[in-house]
Amino acid sequence: MKLRGGVFGCGMISEFHLRGWQRIPEVEIVALGNRTLSRAEARREQYFPGARVYGELGEMLAAERLDFVDILSVPWLHRAHCVQAKAAGVHVICQKPLCDSLEDARALLGEMNGYPKLFAVHENHPYRPWFQRVAGLLGQGHFGAPRLLRFSQYDATEPPEAYKNEAQLGVLLEYGTHLVDMLLTLLGIPARTYARLHRFNPRMRGESSALVVYEYPETTAVIDIGWKPGGLPYGSFILEGDAGGVLYEGTMTRGVASRFRVTQGDRVVADETRSPYDDYVESFYRFERECTDAMLDGRPVRQTAARNFQTLAATFAAYAAAQEGRTLEVAPFLATGAED
């Protein structure tokens, strides 16, 4: 059985979505949409020459017999586009973040409550192959009790999509949510958070750096990120536990090379050079493969909309902590008003 899919939004990130869908034999992308039609036409020529092109999501949903839609529009349109897709009765996959405000995300969960089809959020960072190894080892007790997690990522440029320069909220929402989601994947929802935000990239309206601390009963987690106006890019992931640890040195996004090392006690049990670019591409496929299995067989997906709401709640708790200049409990931000 071939699932007939539509992709709406053909900006920079659509390349990797479409490359992932190409690898899944049970999927055929039959429609591409974008407000600027030339972008959709270009993606059609690159990846799915038989697809039809539309300028509006509603037009695509009305004209096509789709099984699912992959929504890649700007965050402030996600709520409206997800509701449109629900009205058409298709499976819904929405690019992260679910919405650009916690209020809209909460309202959208209410509007989609009880929807019997797939409602997933495309959050692919936890599907990085090296990170999935870390999660598996942590679950097996390889590291003992985790004491410290630290995520760092500094890009020496403004964000690749122009709208992110103009958005009121900056790097914490647009990139930091990836790392918050990785954190929740490993440790669950934190108890408290404290944050400092800075704007030092003059081309950005929102914050261009964020330092966020999340507290757990036995673990401290730190997210340290930025879009710098220049200089050297860098990134890393550190996990330190009672019995072992991980050191990943390299970009958390796309890049040439990274080094991944795993220890247990005094022993180095893994030491390898990886391609961040290949891991990035693979993560899109792994997420989309999981969604395909869910649509075909009803298997569960990890990245449901309710799950992404938890990530947004932890993120907006950090925004509030930064604004108030004090440590805040995360739990009050988690109320949805809808059944998960």
N, C-alpha and C positions, 0 to 999 in steps of 0.2 A: 504494500500500500504506500502510495506517495502522498505525503502531506503537502498541501498547496499553501505556500506562504507569501505574505507581502511584507516588504520592508519600507517603512516610511521614515525618511530622514537620510540623506545621502551625503552627509558631511564627512570629515576626516575619518571618524571612527568606523564608518560604514564599511570601509575596506575590509576590516578584520572580521566584522560580523559576516559579511558575504563570503569571505574565504572559508570561514568555519562552516557555513551552510553548504558550500560546495562539496565539502568532504563527507557529508551525510547522505547516503544513497536514498534514504526514505523521504528526503525533502526536495521539493522543487520550488524555487522562488519564481512566482509567475507575475509579480507586480512590484514595481519600485516607485516610490513617491518622494517628492521634495518640492518645497515652495518655489525654488529656482529649478525649473525643469531640466536645464542643461546638465545639472549635477546628476540627476537621476538617469538621464540619457547616457552620460559618461560611464556610470557604474553598470548600466545595462550592457554596454559594449565590452566592458572589462570582464564581467562575471556571468551574467545571465542574458545572453542575446535574445532569447525568446520572450523575455518579460515585457509587460506593458507598463507605460509610464503615466503617472498622475501627479497633479499639482496639489491636491487636497486629500487628506485621509478619508473624509466622508465619501468623496467621489470614488476612491479605490474600493472601499468597503461595499458601496452600492453596486459597482460594476462587476466585481470579481466574486467568484465562489471560493472563498478562502477557508482554510482550516485554522490558520493562525496569522497574527500580525506581530512583527518585531518593530516596536516604536522607538525611534532614535531622534525624536524631535527635542527641542530645547526644554529644560526642566519645567519652566512655567506653563508649558502646554501639555505636560504629561497627564494631568488630571482629566482634562477635557478629552484628550485622545484615548485614554483608557476607557472612559465612559462610552465614547463612540464605539470602540471595539466591542465592549460588552453588549451594546444594543444590537450589534451585528451577529452576536452569538459565536464569536471566534475565540480561540485560545489567545491569551494576551501575554506578551513578553515586553517589558518596558525597560529602557535603558536607565541605569542608576543616575542620579538619585531618584527615588520614586516621585518626589516633588521637591520644590526648592523652599518649602516652608513646612514646619511640623503640622501646622493647622490644615494645610491643604492635604498633606499625607493622611492625617487622621480622618478628614472628611472623605477622601477617596476610599479608604478602607471601609468606611460605612456604606458608601455607594456601591461598592463591589461585594459587600458582605453576602455570603450564601451563593455566589456565582459558581456554578458547577464545573466550569472549564478552568484550565490552567491560568493562573495569574502570578507570573514570576517577574522578578526584577533582574536585569542583566548586570550582575556584579561578579566579574570574573577573576579578581585578584586572588581569592582563596583557591582558585583552580590552577594556579601556577604549579607545575609539577614538583618543584623543590619544596614549596610550602605544603603541598599535600603530603609529602614525605614527613615533614616536621609534625604535622597534625597527627599522622598515624603513629609516629614514634612517641609523641606525647601521650596519646591514648594508651599505648602499651606500657607506659611507666618508664621509658628509656631515660628520661631526664630527671626522674624523681619529681618532687614538688617544684613547680616553676616559681622563681623568686623575682626575676626581672625580665621584662620584655621591652625592647626598644626598636622602634621603626624610624628610620631617617630617610628622607628623600628631598634633595635640593636640585632643582633644574635651573640652569643658568640662562633662562629665557622666560618670556611671558607664555601663558598657556597657548596651545596650538589653535583653539577655536576662538575667534575674535569676540564672541559674545561674553566670554569669561572675563575679558578685560573690563567690560562695562557693568558686570553684575555687582550688586551691592554686597553679596557674600562671595568671598574669594577662595583661597586655596584649601581651607579646611572643609568646606562643603564640596567643592568641585574635585579635589583629589583626596583630601584626608578621609573622606567616608570610605574609600577603598581600604585604608589601613585600619580604621575602626572596625570594619567588617571582618578583616583578618583577625583582629584581636578578639572579637566576639566568637569567631569560629574556634579559637583555641581555649578561651577562658570563660565564655558566657558574658552576661551583662555585669558591668562594674558597679561597685557600690557608690563611689564618689568621683568627682572630677574637679580639676583646677586647670586653668588655661591662661596663656598670654598670647595676644595677637598683635601683629605689627604690619604696617604698610610702608615698605621701603622700596617697592618697585613703582616708579612714578607713572607707568603705563597702566596700572591696575587701579580700579576704583575700590575694590574690596581689599581684605587683608592679603598680603603676599607672603607672610610667614605665620606659622602657628606652632606653639609648644604646648602640648596637652598632656596632663598626667591623669591617669585613671588608676584608682585604688581598688584592690581586692583584699580580702582578709589576709592572704599570705603573699600577695604578688603586687608589685608596682609596674605599671606599663606606661611608656612614654612614647608619644608620637611627635616627631620634630620634622617639620616640612616647610618648603618654601619655593616660590618662583622668584628667583633673583633677577636683577637687571643685567647681570653679567657674571664673569668669573668662571669657576670650575664647578661642574655638576658632580654630585656624589650621592650615594645611597647605601643603606645597610639594614640588616635585620640581626638582632641579637636576642638570644634566649639563654638565660642562665638558670639552671635548676640545681637541686641538691646533689644529683647524680650525674649530670651531664649538661651539654649545651650545644648551641648552634651559632655559628658566625657566617652570615651571608654578606659579602662585600661586593657591591655593584648596584646599578640602578634597579629600582623596583618597577620601572616601566620598560622602555625599549632601550637597548644598548648593545655593545659589541661583546663584552665578556664580563663574567662575574666569577667569584670564588665562593664555593659552598663547602663548609666544614662542619662536621658533627663530632662531638666528643662524648665519651662516657668515662667518668673518672679521669685518669691521666692519659687515657688512650684516645687517639684520633681514629675514629672508625669510618670516616668518610672525608675525602679531600678531593674536590673535583672542580674543574673549570666548566662553566655553563654559559650558554648564550641567552642573555635576557630577552633578546628579540624573539628567539625560538620559543622560549617559555611563555612570552606574551601571546604569541600567535596560538600556541597550543591551548592556553587557558580559555580562549574564545570557543574553540572546538569542544573542549571538555564540558563547558557549561551548556552549549547548544545540544550536544549529544545527550546530556541529562534531560534537558527539556523535551527533546524528541522522544525519548523513552517514556517520559511522563504522558505526553500527548497520545502515544500509541498504546501504551499498556497500563496507564494509570499509576506508574511508579511515582514515589514521592520525589520532590525536588527540595533542595536545601534553601535555595534563594527565592522563597515566596515573598509576596508583597508584605505580609505580616512580619517576616524576618527582616526585611529591609527597613521597616518602620522602627524596629529596635535599634538598628544602626543609626538611623536619623535621630532617634531620641537621645542616644548617647552623644551624638555630634552636637545637637542643639543644646544639650545640657552644658557642653563645653563652651559654646557661644555665650550662654547665660552666665557661666562662671567667670568668663573673661570680662563681660560687661560689668558684673557686680564686684569683681576683684576679690572673690572668696571661693572657697571650696563648697560645692553643691552636691546634694544627693541626686543620683540619676533616676531613681524610681519614680518621682513625680512626673517625669517627662514621658513615661511609658504608657500612660492611659490612652486607650484607643477609642473607647466607646463602641467598639464592635467586637463580635466574636472572632477570634483568630482561627 
